[in-house]
Amino acid sequence: MIFNQRLMGYLEALKRKYDILYPECEAAFNDLMHMMQASFMARNDIYIEKDSGATDWIASGETVGMMLYVDLFSENLKHLKTHVDHFSNLGISLIHLMPILMPREGENDGGYAVKNYRAIDPRVGNLEDFKAVVSEFHQKGIKICLDYVINHTANDHEWAVKALMGEEKYQDYYLMYDDSAIPNAFESALGEVFPTIAPGNFTFNEDIQKYVMTTFYPYQWDLNYKNPRVFHEMVSNLLFLANIGVDMIRLDAIPYIWKTLGTDCRNLPEVHVILSLFRDIISVCAPSTALLGEAIVSPNVIVRYFGKEERLECHSLYNASYMVEIWNSIATRDARHMALMPQYDLPQKSVWINYARCHDDIGWGLDESKIRNLGFEPQAHKNFLIDFYLGSLDGSFSIGELYEYNPEKQDARNSGTLASLAGLEKAIESSDRYQVELAHKRILLIHALILLRKGIPMLYAGDEMGQLNDYAYKHDPKKMKDSRWLHRGRFDWSKSSPVFDAIKELIDFRKKAYGQKYIVEDQPLLIGNQHVLLIQQIIKEESEDYLLLFNMTEDRQWVYTTDLKRYGYHGVWIDLLQGKQLSFEEEKILLGPYEFLVIQKNILKK
């Protein structure tokens, strides 16, 4: 039997890791094994057949993602199914449906306060509607990603309701205390996620006269993973999602899931053990399902959530620092911000999610030591970026808004759609055709920076149409104080855009140039012109490297071929995008405004 064969390859590791968290729980471990077997037995034959390819698809050049809110894109799941051709025509092969599991009524943190992990938000449909979407999209070769909130449940989840009714079994699913002694001890070492709108990490519940740990909002109760029952329940939900056809499961807020008194309860070793167990379990029961981790932490910390070859964790993680450096480089016209990013060795076929915009704001988590080495003062540079993308600086092409502005710390984050931040809105308002042309080039360059690099490119719905800021939220009392709704507008199906065709062409190129090929190395090479980013790509199936050049400015830029020769590159090269030839024997190569090239040595020329 396939299950038994797979299990034997992981059994020893599963038991060793389980014992770290739950020592002397032999019966509980056996229950876990039975649950895994039952899940596999319930798995659809179609998915079992797909499992033979494991998660090779995440490292494929044919994988191109898009994230969207169902209600903003198509009102509901039934209508979403009718728009499948929009994605297939563009070349999208992975859709991330932003939170659609049933949330609590009322405030729900944008769907991240889940009431029921096995039901769909009734505002967009039901479970049968979701399964119909999965079936339709799979037939078109499009995979599905869903959010799975693993740190907490809503306070009206079934477990929470039973805890409120006094059932000790379910009170132990959460972190509850009769008095403030232990909560106060925790607080002495904890930071706050939302210090202004949700201060503290505990909420006193009047109904049961207990303090409940609530790291995020008072209505989100943190789960107690020290209880093996909680771990089993969450594994069961994980496998349920895999068995209804979810191809990638986004694990939300992973750094927070293990709590130890006296620590900051962030990124603790046990978190990595839990994620490694999740990875092993999914590899046994649904090996074609990938785990995407979400962690808003520094690059040197987030990379640990990939694990190591001998102890794998997440298949994929968000490359948030790359997103920040894209916008940094666009504003400064300085490619060094990207070229000097730290490079990490990842486990084989683990990949970053590369993106430029998403549902969230842009937070300027800059590498301060790198900023200083480039000759800038970090706080002043951060203020420059905040003001540039607000659009308040002379020479800024951007129109955006601030999110969570703190006047005391002179700190803020930025909101806005990709197109508006990249200059299209201001150009249209000014009736300036040349600036519109530059904005279109800028938008395409930004997409090229995520589509042509190693990893999974993830577009944000609406960006493929050059969608502008939506100011309607200012008239909605429930949204007017949250500027992130500026880039969460409804998808406008009445408009067409040349941006769509340009991005489609770029996606088609990605699939043709990379396809099933494996990028062994993807690294920046420093050159004399700081306005041009040079990337070296070593492709396993190609005898010659790819060189990628990106002009980060609206001006023409020259690259001296001596820079390229120093890296051992000579001869005649061809741009795979346009077909034009470039000779490294000439003195320099010209790049037009925001132009980018993908060049490979022309082996037919000597």
N, C-alpha and C positions, 0 to 999 in steps of 0.2 A: 504494500500500500504506500502511495506517495507520501502521505502524512507521516507514517512511521519512519520512512527513509529520511525525510527532512528532519524530523524530531531528533533522531539519533545523532545527527550532525551538530545539533545545538544543545542537547540535553545536559551535558556536563557544565557548559557555560551558563545555561539557564539556572541550574541548581546552585552553582557557586555564587552568582549574582543575587539570586533570591535570598540566599542565606545571609548575605551582607545586610539586607534590609530586615529580614524576618527570620532570625535564627531560631532553630528548634521548632519550626512550623512545618513538619513533614506532611501532615494531613492537608494543610492548606496548599502546599506545593502540588500535591497529588490532585487536589480539586482544580488547580489551575491547568494541569495537564489535561484533565477530562474536559474542561471548558474549551481549551484549544482544539481538542479533537472534535468536539461537538460543532464548533464554529466551522472547521474545515469540512465536515460532513454536510453542513448546510450551504456550502459555497456552490454557486452556480457553475455548471460545467463549462460555460463560455469563459468565465473568469479563471477557472482552473487551467484551461488551455492557454490563456494569456500569461499565466504565472510562469510558464516555461521560459519566457523571455526576461523574467525577473524585472528589475528596474533599469535595464539598459537604455530605455527610452529617455531617461532624464539627461543622459550625456549625448544624445543625438542632436545634430544640427537641425533636424526636422522639428524639434520641439520648440514652439513659440507660444508664449502664454499671454493671457489677458485677464485682468481682474475687473469685476463689476458688481454693482448692487443690482439685484434682480428688479426691485421695484422702480429704481431710477432708469434702468435700461429698457425695461419692457413691461412694467406694471406687475407681471406675475409670471409664474413658471410656464403656464400654457402659452402665453404670448412669446416667451423666450424661445420656446421650441420652434416657433414660426420664423425666427430670425437666424436659424442655424446657418443659412447661406451667407449671411453677413460675415460670419467668422471664417467659414471655409473659403470664401472668395478672397479674403484678406490673407489667408494662410495660417490662421490661428489653429493650434492643435491641442491647447490646454486652456480651459476656462476655470478661473477661480471665482466661485460664487461667494461673495462676501456674506457674513453670517446669515444663514437661513434656517438654522435649527430653532425650534420654538423658544422664544425668549419670554421673560416675565412680562406681565402687563405693566404698563406705565414705563417709568425710567428703566432702561435695560442696557446702558452703555453701548448703544449702537448694535445690539444683538449679542453682546459678549456676556450677558447675564442669562444663562440658559436654564429654562424651566424643564425641558425634556429633550434629551440627546437623541431620541428615536422618533421625533415628530418634527414636522416642518412648520415654520412660521405661517399661521393661517392667512396672514395678509398677502402672501405670495402663492399659497397653494397647500397641498398636502403631500403625504409620502408617495402616493400613487402618481401624482403630477411630477414629482422629482424623478421617480424611476422611469417615467416616460421620457423626460428630458435626457437622462443618462443613456437610455436606449437609442434615442434619435441621434444624439451627439456622437456616441460611440460608432454608430453606422457611418458617420461622416469622418471618422478618424480623429475625433476631438475628445480628449480626456477631461475629467472633472476633478476639481480640487474644492474641498470644503474646510471650514474652520471647526476645530475641536478644542473647546476651552477646557483645559485640564487643571488649572489652579483652583478654580472655584465653581460653584453652581449659584443659580439665583436663589433667593431666600424663599421662593415658592416652588422650588423643585420638590419632587416627591419625598426625597430624603430629608430635606429641610422641614417640610410640613410634618413628617413623623417625629422629627426631633422637637418641634414646637409642641407636639402633643405629649411630650414627655418620654418617648421611647429611647431608652439609654443606648440601645444598639445604634440608632441613627444619630444620636447626639455625639457618639464617638466617631462618626463620619467627618465631623468638623472639629475645630479647635475651640472648645467651650470651657469657661472657668466660672466658678461660683462667686469669686471675689476678684478684686483688681490686682492682687499681689503678683500673680504670674504675668498678666497682661502688662503691668508696669515694668516688670523685669524685662520682658520682651522689648517694650518701647525704648528702653534705655540704649539699645543697640541698633534699633531699626530706623531707616529713613522713611520718608513719606512719598508715595507716588503722586498724590494730588494734595499738596499741603494747603492750598487755598480753598478748594471746593469740597474736599473730603479728607480733612486732617486726621492724623492718627491711623492706627492699624487695628483697632478693636471697636466694636459697637456693643453697647449694653442693650440687651433685649428684655423689655419689660415683661413680656408674656411668660418667659421662663426664668427670669431673674438671673441671667447668665451673660458673661462677656463673650462675644463671638469674634474670632479673628476675621477681619475684613480689610485685606491689604489694599484693595482698590476702592470700591464704593460700599456703603453700609448694606446694600441689598445683594452684594456678592460675597458669599460665605466661603472662606478658604477651606479646602479639603484637607483631611488628615491622612497623609500617605504613610504615616507610621502604623496605621491600621491596615493589615493585609486585605481586609474586605474591600476597602476603598480602592486599593490597587487592582483587585480582581474586577470590581465593577467597572473601573475605567478601561481596563483591558477589554472587557466584554463590549463596551460601547465602541471602542476602537475597531474591533473585529466586525461589529455590526455595520459600521460605516463602510469598511472594506467590502463586505458581502453584498451591500446594495449598489456596488459599482463605483464607489469613490476611488479614484486612481491616485490622488495625492491628498494627504490629510495634514492640514496646517495645525500644528500644536501651538496653542496660544500661551504666551507668558511663561515659557518654560523655566526661566531662572528662579521662579518663586515657589516651586511646588514642594520643597522640603523645608521644614521649619526646625531649627535647633536653638534653644534658649541660649542667649549670650553671643549669638552671631547676628549678622545683618539679614540672615535668611535669604540670601541671594547667591545663586551659583554654587551651592554647596555640593560636596562630592556625591552625596546620595542622589542628587538630581541626575547626574551622569549615569548612575547605576540604573535608575528608573528608565531613562531614555534608551539605554543599551538593552534593557529587557524588552521594551516596546519594539525595538528594532529586531531583536531575535525572534520575538513572538510573531511579528508580522512577516518575517522571512520564512517562518515555518507554515503559517496559516494562509497568507495572501501575499506571496513574494513579489508580485508585480505592483504592489501598492507602496508608494513612496511617502516618507515622513518629511514634512517641511517644518523647520523650527522657527519660532518667532522670539527674538530676544533683543531688546533695545539696550545693548551693552557695547563696550569698546571692542574694536576689531580683534585685539589679542585675547579677549575673553570669549567672544562669540565663536571664534574658529574652533574652540575646544568642543563645541557641541556637534561637530562632525564626528568626534571620537577618533580612534586610531584603527589601523587595519585589524588589529587583534581585538578591538572592542568598539565596534561601530555604533554610532548613535543616529543622528539625523542624516537623511540622504541629501538634504538641501537646506540652505539658510539664506536669509536676505542679506544682500551686499549693500547695506545702508550707507557705509562709508563711501563706496564708489558713487552712489547717488549724490551724496553731498559734494564730492570732489568734481563731479560733472558740472554742477551749478556753480561751484567755486571757480572752475576753469573758464566757464562761459563768461562770467562777470568780469574776471580779471584778464581774460584773453591770455592766460598763462597755463600752458600744458604741464608745467612741472608739478602742479598740485596732484595730478593723476599719475605722472611718471614716477613720483617719489613715494607712492603708496607702498606700505609693506606688502611683501609677497609671502604667501603661506603655502606649505606643502599639504595638500588635502589627501585624504584616502582616495584610492582609485575610484573613479566614476562618481565621486561626490562632487556636487556642483553648487555654485552660488546662483541665487536668483538676482539677475541684474535688472534694475528698474530705474526710471527717471522720475516718475510721479506715481502716487498712489492715493488712497482715500485720506491719508493723514497729512499733517503739515510737514514742512522741511525744518528739522532741528539742526542747528549748526554745530554738530559734534566734531570739531576740528582737531587735528593732531597738532597741539600747540608747539611741540618741539620742532616739528617740520616747518610750521609757519615762521617760527623764529629764525630757523636756519636759512629760510628764503629772504630774510631781511624785514619781516613784518612783525608788528606788535599784535599778539593774538586777539586781545579784546577790541582793539581798533579795527582789525581786519574783520572780525565777526560783526561789528557795528556797520562796517561798510557793506557787507553782504545783506544784512537785514534791511538797510536803507535802499540798497540797489534794487532788491526784489520787491520792496514796497513801492518803488518807483519815485522816490522822493529826491534822488540825486540827479544833478545835471548830467546828461549823457546816458542815463539809464533808459533802456528800451522797454523795461518791464512795467507791468501793472499787477499789483498783488495787495494783500492785506496782512496785518500782523495777527499772530495767534499767541495768546497768553503773554502779552507785553507786561514786563515787570519794570516799572520806572526806577525803583530803588537799585536794582542790579543792572539797569540798562540792558535788559535781555529780552529777546522775543524770538518767535519762530515765524515762518512765512507760509501763507496760504495762497493758492492760485492754481489755475490749470497750467499745463505745460505750455500751451500756445500763448496764453496771456503773459506768463513769466518770460517767455522767449521772444516777446515783442510784437506778436501779431495784432493784439487788441489795440495797442497804441498806434501802430502803423495804419490800421483801418480807420481809427478815429481821426487820424491826421490826413486821411485821403492821400497817403504817400505811397505810390506804387513801388518805388525803389525799396522803401523800408518793408513793405509787404513781401517783396521778393527776398530780401535779406532774412526776414522772419521765417519764411518757408525754408530757406536754406539752413537756418539755425535749428528749426524743428527737426529737419531730416538728419542733421549732424548729431543731435542728441539721441535720436533713435538709432543711428548707426553705431553710436558708442555702446549701446546695450545689445544690438542685434549682431554685431560682428565680433564680440568678445566671447571667450569661453564661458559657458554657463547657460542658464535658461533665461532668455529675455522675457520680461513680463511688462506688457503694455497696460495702461490704465484706460478703461473704456471712455471714449470721447476724444482721446488724444489722437487717434487715427483719423479723426475728422477735423482736427484743429479747433476743437470746441473751446470757446472763450469762457471767461469767468461768468458765473450766474449769480446775479445780485438779488434774486427773488427771495432768498433766505432772510433778508433784512426786514421783510414784511410778515415773517412768521414768528410769533412770540416764542415758540419752542426752539427756534433755531437762531434767532437774531444775535445772540451773544457768542455764537460759535462760528468763527470765520472759516472753518474748514468746509462749511457748506458752500463756500464760494466755488470750490472745485468738485462739489457733489451735486451738480445740476442734473436735471433730467436729460436723457439722450434726445437730441433733436433729429428726428427721422425725416424732417422736411428738407434738410439741407444736404448738399453734396460739397465735396472739397477736393482740391488737387492734392492735398496732403495724403488722402487715402491712397490714391494711385501711386504716389511716390513711396509710401511705406510698404505698400503691397509689392512693388518692384524690389525693394530692399529685402523683404522677407523671402521672395522668390529666389533672390541671389543667395541669401544665407543657406537655403535648402539645397541649392545647386552646388555651391562651393564647399559646403561642409557635409550636409546629408548625414550619412551614417559614419562619417570619418570621426576619428578621435583626436582632439587637440591635446597633444602631449604637454606643450608649454605655451603659455600666453603671457609674455612679459614685456614691460616697457624698456626701451633702450634710450639713454640720454643722448641728445644731439645739441648742436650749438644754438639752434633757433628755439627759444623757449615758448614760442607761440604754436609750435607743431608737436603733436604727440606721435611718437613712433612706437609701434608694437610689433614684436617678433612673435610669430606663431609657428610652432613646429607641429606638423600634422603627421600622424602615424602612417597614414596611407599615401603620403605624398613624398616624392624624392627631393623636392625643393621647398624651402620655407615660404611662408607668406609674410610680407611686410605690410603693415597697415599704417597709413599716414593720415592724420586729422589736423586740418587747419582750424584752430580755435578762434579765429578772428574774422572780421568782415573785410579785412584787407588781404591783398595778395601776399603770399609768403614764399620765400625761397629756401629750399633745403640743399645744402652743399653736399655733393656726392662724396666728398672726403669723409664726412661723418659716417656714411654708409660703408665706405671702403674699410674704415677702421674696424668695423665688425666683420670684415671678411667678405663683403658682398661686392661683386663686380658684374660687368657684362650688361646685356640687354634684358630688360624686364618688361612685363606686360601688365597693364591694369585690368584685372578681371572684371571690373564693373563696366568699363567703357570700351575696352579693347585697345586703348592707345599704348604705344610703346615708349619706354623710357630707357635712355642709355646712361649707365653710371660712368661712362667714359667722358661724358660732358660735365661741365663744371657744376651745374646746379639743376634742380628740378623745381618747376613752378607749380604752386597750389593756388587755385582761385579762392575767393571768399567762402569760408566754411566748407571748402571742398575736402573730400576724403577719398583715399585710394586704397585698394587691396591689390598689391602687386606680387607677382611671382616670376622667378627667372624664366625667360623664354628659352627653353632648351633647344629650340630649333635654330636659334641664332648663336653665332660664335663671336 
